[in-house]
Amino acid sequence: MSTLKVSPGILDIAPYIPGRSTAEGGKRLIKLSSNETPLGTSPLAIEAYRRLATELHRYPDGASHDLRDALAAQHGLDAERIVCGNGSDEVISLLAAAYAGPGDEVLFTEHAFAVYKIAAQANGATPVEVPEAGLTADVDALLNRAGPNTRVCFLANPNNPTGTYIPTSEVQRLRDGLPAHTLLVLDSAYAEYLHRDDYADGAQLVDQHDNVVMTRTFSKIFGLSALRLGWMYAPTEVIDVINRIRLPFNINAPAQAAGVAALGDAAFLDSAVAFNEKWMPWLEQQLADLGLKVHPSSANFVLVEFPDQPGQSAENAYQHLLAQGIIPRRLDNYGLPRCLRFSLGLADENEEVIAAIKAFRERAD
Ligand SMILES: Cc1ncc(COP(=O)(O)O)c(C=O)c1O
């Protein structure tokens, strides 16, 4: 054992468990464990990425100017109030590093995205998990728990892994009820999938208040997970703070170029939305028809509850599917041991998943 001293709290962190990407069995792999898109990446983005192959000896633009301009134009935002991150994971970590430290509390919901807790602990802050109501963020519970030490409140809307969302009116009520010294971080990683009148990504709240930040990602509907590209829209003061602590060249050049090109491919985005809107209800219905409890989703994945019975449990289903080369996400570490999460696959993959679960259920009956 060395005499090196690790900062307080670091060794309490349970490391992030990524979605599994290998399986046993000779079958082709159907990876449904990381909420990636099955549709690949815009051909324009791939082309932009390739073009950068001859420029790898140059540092990237440290301020991601073109990408921020493209994001601002696309969303009607102020480019000066956008910061890009190495995935939205980096943005989340930077926000925690800037605003939460020892003695501070970081709030999030009971089944929130796992990185919030890690980000809080990494900075010596106290993570506070607030109970949900019906697997959905409970604004009253969050407001009741917020106090003088609450520095950051993370809310994924829709949330991963539950797939639930709260309407704009509830997000506004949360914002209005939180202490002025609490930064409300609205994580809208799945916003592109949700088109409802009562839902908004949070950009407008950022414009209206000095303690609200919205985070977004290119990892989901844009299919750029491998490049690690995310961003945030924030008040000027927060932008200034984050720009002081982020690494100078945090977004590599191919990622910046691919991001700009992806934003320019409206047809790819539209067809991805249409695909999700067609297949998610199909998947949910098929799973329900197999007698499973399906939690309705507002994103590109679905949370499915299995009976807590020997031979029929989530763990049994997971092992059965894995043997077929199908990889859902186990959720023990999210406090949902009876559930599996399935990202939406291609049409034939979805059909294969349903056939495999049907066989499992018939075997278990
Ligand atoms: C709610 C939520 N926020 C953030 C992320 C991180 O995304 P990124 O790939 O941009 O780091 C994920 C990824 O699964 C997510 O589900």
The ligand as an ORCA input file, in Angstrom:
! r2SCAN-3c Opt
* xyz 0 1
  C     -29.991     11.157    -18.681
  C     -28.638     11.068    -19.283
  N     -27.831     12.114    -19.186
  C     -26.581     12.094    -19.695
  C     -26.101     10.974    -20.340
  C     -24.675     10.988    -20.813
  O     -24.596     11.149    -22.147
  P     -23.217     11.498    -22.874
  O     -22.967     10.372    -23.788
  O     -23.516     12.787    -23.588
  O     -22.155     11.682    -21.850
  C     -26.899      9.845    -20.464
  C     -26.383      8.633    -21.112
  O     -26.925      7.572    -21.064
  C     -28.207      9.894    -19.926
  O     -29.018      8.838    -19.991
*
